[in-house]
Amino acid sequence: MGVNALTQFVVPPPKYTVDRLLPCTIAPETTATELFIISRGAFGAGALSRADAMRTLMANTEDAYQFPPFRQLAPSVVIGGEDHTELRRREREILSSALENLRCRWISTPDFSWADEIPRTLAAGAEAAYGQLNRA
C-alpha cells in the first residue's frame, strides 16, 4: 500500500472527466426526482418509505466508514470544529432535506442487472404518465 501511494504521488494516475471517456454533455446542475436503493438478492422492487430510505442511507454511510480503526478514530474526528456526532447529525439533516422531494424505491437483483432495470422502470413510469395525460 505504501509503495502504491508513493508511486501515485510520483506518477499520478490519469484523471479524466466523463465527457473525455463517453460522448455526453455535463450539466452544471440537475434536479433529482427518484432514489433507488440497490441491493444484491432475489429479483424484486418496490416503494420505500422516506424513513426506511433514511435508515438505509445512514447505515450505508456508517458501513463505508467502518474500516479498522475508524471506530476508534471517529471520536477524534473534527472537521470545521464539528465532531463526529455533529457531522452525523448534519448528514441526517441534509439527507432528510433531499429525501423530501424524492420518490424512494428499492430494487434487488442477483447480479448487476439493476443498472438495466432502473432505466426500464423509469421509462415504464414515463409511458404510463404520458398515457394518462393523453386520456385526460
C-alpha positions as CSV (number, residue, x, y, z in Angstrom):
1,M,0.0,0.0,0.0
2,G,2.8,2.4,0.8
3,V,4.6,1.7,-2.4
4,N,1.4,2.2,-4.4
5,A,0.8,5.6,-2.6
6,L,4.4,6.7,-3.3
7,T,4.1,5.6,-7.0
8,Q,0.9,7.6,-7.4
9,F,2.5,10.6,-5.8
10,V,5.4,10.5,-8.2
11,V,3.3,9.4,-11.2
12,P,-0.3,10.5,-10.6
13,P,-2.9,8.2,-12.2
14,P,-4.7,9.9,-15.1
15,K,-7.9,11.6,-14.2
16,Y,-10.5,12.1,-16.9
17,T,-13.8,13.8,-16.8
18,V,-16.6,11.6,-18.0
19,D,-17.0,13.6,-21.3
20,R,-13.5,12.6,-22.3
21,L,-14.4,8.9,-21.9
22,L,-18.0,8.9,-23.2
23,P,-19.9,11.2,-25.6
24,C,-22.1,13.2,-23.2
25,T,-22.9,16.7,-22.0
26,I,-22.0,17.8,-18.5
27,A,-24.8,19.8,-16.9
28,P,-23.8,22.2,-14.1
29,E,-26.8,21.1,-12.1
30,T,-29.9,18.9,-12.2
31,T,-32.9,18.1,-10.2
32,A,-33.3,14.6,-8.8
33,T,-36.7,13.1,-8.5
34,E,-36.0,9.4,-7.9
35,L,-33.9,7.4,-5.4
36,F,-33.2,3.7,-5.9
37,I,-31.7,1.8,-3.1
38,I,-30.0,-1.2,-4.8
39,S,-29.1,-4.5,-3.2
40,R,-28.0,-7.9,-4.3
41,G,-30.5,-10.7,-3.8
42,A,-33.6,-12.2,-5.5
43,F,-35.2,-10.1,-8.1
44,G,-37.6,-7.6,-6.5
45,A,-38.6,-4.0,-6.4
46,G,-41.0,-1.7,-4.6
47,A,-41.7,1.5,-2.9
48,L,-39.6,2.6,0.0
49,S,-40.7,5.0,2.8
50,R,-38.6,8.0,3.4
51,A,-37.9,6.7,6.9
52,D,-36.6,3.4,5.6
53,A,-34.6,5.2,2.9
54,M,-33.0,7.4,5.6
55,R,-32.2,4.4,7.8
56,T,-30.6,2.6,4.8
57,L,-28.6,5.6,3.6
58,M,-27.3,6.3,7.1
59,A,-26.4,2.7,7.6
60,N,-24.6,2.6,4.3
61,T,-22.5,5.6,5.3
62,E,-21.7,4.1,8.6
63,D,-20.8,0.8,6.9
64,A,-18.5,2.6,4.5
65,Y,-16.6,4.2,7.4
66,Q,-16.3,1.0,9.5
67,F,-12.9,0.1,8.2
68,P,-10.5,-0.6,11.0
69,P,-9.6,1.5,13.0
70,F,-12.4,4.1,12.2
71,R,-14.5,3.1,15.2
72,Q,-11.6,4.1,17.4
73,L,-10.7,7.2,15.4
74,A,-14.3,8.5,15.0
75,P,-14.5,10.2,18.4
76,S,-11.4,12.3,17.5
77,V,-12.6,13.3,14.0
78,V,-13.2,17.0,13.9
79,I,-14.0,18.9,10.7
80,G,-14.6,22.7,10.8
81,G,-14.9,22.5,14.6
82,E,-17.6,19.8,14.4
83,D,-17.1,16.4,15.9
84,H,-18.3,13.0,14.5
85,T,-21.6,13.2,16.3
86,E,-22.4,16.7,14.9
87,L,-21.2,15.6,11.5
88,R,-23.6,12.7,11.5
89,R,-26.4,15.0,12.7
90,R,-25.7,17.3,9.8
91,E,-25.6,14.4,7.4
92,R,-29.0,13.3,8.6
93,E,-30.3,16.9,8.2
94,I,-29.0,17.1,4.6
95,L,-30.4,13.7,3.6
96,S,-33.7,14.5,5.2
97,S,-34.0,17.7,3.1
98,A,-33.0,15.8,-0.1
99,L,-35.5,13.0,0.6
100,E,-38.4,15.4,0.9
101,N,-38.6,15.7,-2.9
102,L,-37.6,12.2,-4.0
103,R,-39.7,9.2,-4.8
104,C,-37.9,6.4,-2.9
105,R,-37.8,2.8,-4.2
106,W,-35.7,-0.3,-3.6
107,I,-34.5,-2.8,-6.3
108,S,-32.8,-6.1,-5.8
109,T,-31.1,-8.3,-8.4
110,P,-28.8,-11.3,-8.1
111,D,-26.3,-9.6,-10.4
112,F,-25.7,-6.1,-11.7
113,S,-28.8,-6.0,-13.9
114,W,-30.3,-3.3,-11.7
115,A,-28.3,-1.0,-14.0
116,D,-30.7,-2.0,-16.8
117,E,-33.8,-2.4,-14.6
118,I,-33.8,1.2,-13.3
119,P,-34.0,2.8,-16.7
120,R,-36.7,0.3,-17.7
121,T,-38.6,1.2,-14.6
122,L,-38.3,4.9,-15.2
123,A,-39.3,4.5,-18.9
124,A,-42.3,2.5,-18.0
125,G,-43.4,5.1,-15.5
126,A,-42.9,7.9,-18.0
127,E,-45.0,6.0,-20.6
128,A,-47.8,5.4,-18.1
129,A,-47.8,9.1,-17.1
130,Y,-47.9,10.1,-20.8
131,G,-50.8,7.7,-21.4
132,Q,-52.8,9.2,-18.5
133,L,-52.2,12.7,-19.9
134,N,-53.5,11.7,-23.4
135,R,-56.6,10.1,-21.9
136,A,-57.4,13.3,-19.9
